């Protein structure tokens, strides 16, 4: 019995590190942020960011406080993912900072139905059009020209 336990222990001892390395490659590849790290640490933000965003949303919408800590605008100051050409990607692109974890966890968010998914100053329509094929890009441009509105419906 002792020999069997010894053999199992040795076998799992050799296999264990291989499983650990293999498991780590299954996690999403999160784009590196720019700027200073969060003082609370990444683990805290990964766990509590939905609660913080909802809390600060309520402060803004119900109490009119526009100086909140966890605004989407503030997030994109450091967490704007870029493509190979160095262009900021929108939430429509699977490389977007938010999508890397949300897609992995099968979480559907609706933040970007109303909010920007890029930092201020980035033309989201142009960025999205750059990812379209030629025909889709021409159709989108024609629709904008014809209706006089952009993707978000503003004139």
ChimeraX attribute file (.defattr): number of C-alpha atoms within 10 A of each C-alpha:
attribute: neighborCount
match mode: 1-to-1
recipient: residues
	/A:1	5
	/A:2	7
	/A:3	8
	/A:4	9
	/A:5	10
	/A:6	11
	/A:7	11
	/A:8	12
	/A:9	12
	/A:10	12
	/A:11	11
	/A:12	13
	/A:13	11
	/A:14	11
	/A:15	11
	/A:16	12
	/A:17	11
	/A:18	11
	/A:19	11
	/A:20	10
	/A:21	10
	/A:22	11
	/A:23	10
	/A:24	9
	/A:25	9
	/A:26	9
	/A:27	11
	/A:28	14
	/A:29	12
	/A:30	15
	/A:31	15
	/A:32	11
	/A:33	15
	/A:34	12
	/A:35	9
	/A:36	7
	/A:37	10
	/A:38	10
	/A:39	8
	/A:40	8
	/A:41	9
	/A:42	11
	/A:43	9
	/A:44	11
	/A:45	14
	/A:46	10
	/A:47	10
	/A:48	11
	/A:49	12
	/A:50	11
	/A:51	12
	/A:52	16
	/A:53	16
	/A:54	13
	/A:55	15
	/A:56	20
	/A:57	19
	/A:58	13
	/A:59	15
	/A:60	15
	/A:61	10
	/A:62	9
	/A:63	10
	/A:64	10
	/A:65	12
	/A:66	12
	/A:67	10
	/A:68	14
	/A:69	13
	/A:70	17
	/A:71	17
	/A:72	19
	/A:73	16
	/A:74	12
	/A:75	17
	/A:76	19
	/A:77	14
	/A:78	16
	/A:79	21
	/A:80	22
	/A:81	23
	/A:82	16
	/A:83	11
	/A:84	6
	/A:85	6
	/A:86	8
	/A:87	13
	/A:88	21
	/A:89	23
	/A:90	27
	/A:91	20
	/A:92	13
	/A:93	17
	/A:94	13
	/A:95	19
	/A:96	23
	/A:97	26
	/A:98	20
	/A:99	21
	/A:100	18
	/A:101	16
	/A:102	15
	/A:103	13
	/A:104	12
	/A:105	10
	/A:106	9
	/A:107	10
	/A:108	9
	/A:109	11
	/A:110	8
	/A:111	11
	/A:112	13
	/A:113	10
	/A:114	8
	/A:115	11
	/A:116	18
	/A:117	24
	/A:118	25
	/A:119	19
	/A:120	11
	/A:121	6
	/A:122	15
	/A:123	13
	/A:124	21
	/A:125	15
	/A:126	11
	/A:127	17
	/A:128	18
	/A:129	15
	/A:130	13
	/A:131	14
	/A:132	12
	/A:133	9
	/A:134	10
	/A:135	9
	/A:136	12
	/A:137	16
	/A:138	13
	/A:139	11
	/A:140	17
	/A:141	15
	/A:142	12
	/A:143	14
	/A:144	16
	/A:145	11
	/A:146	9
	/A:147	10
	/A:148	11
	/A:149	12
	/A:150	15
	/A:151	12
	/A:152	12
	/A:153	9
	/A:154	7
	/A:155	9
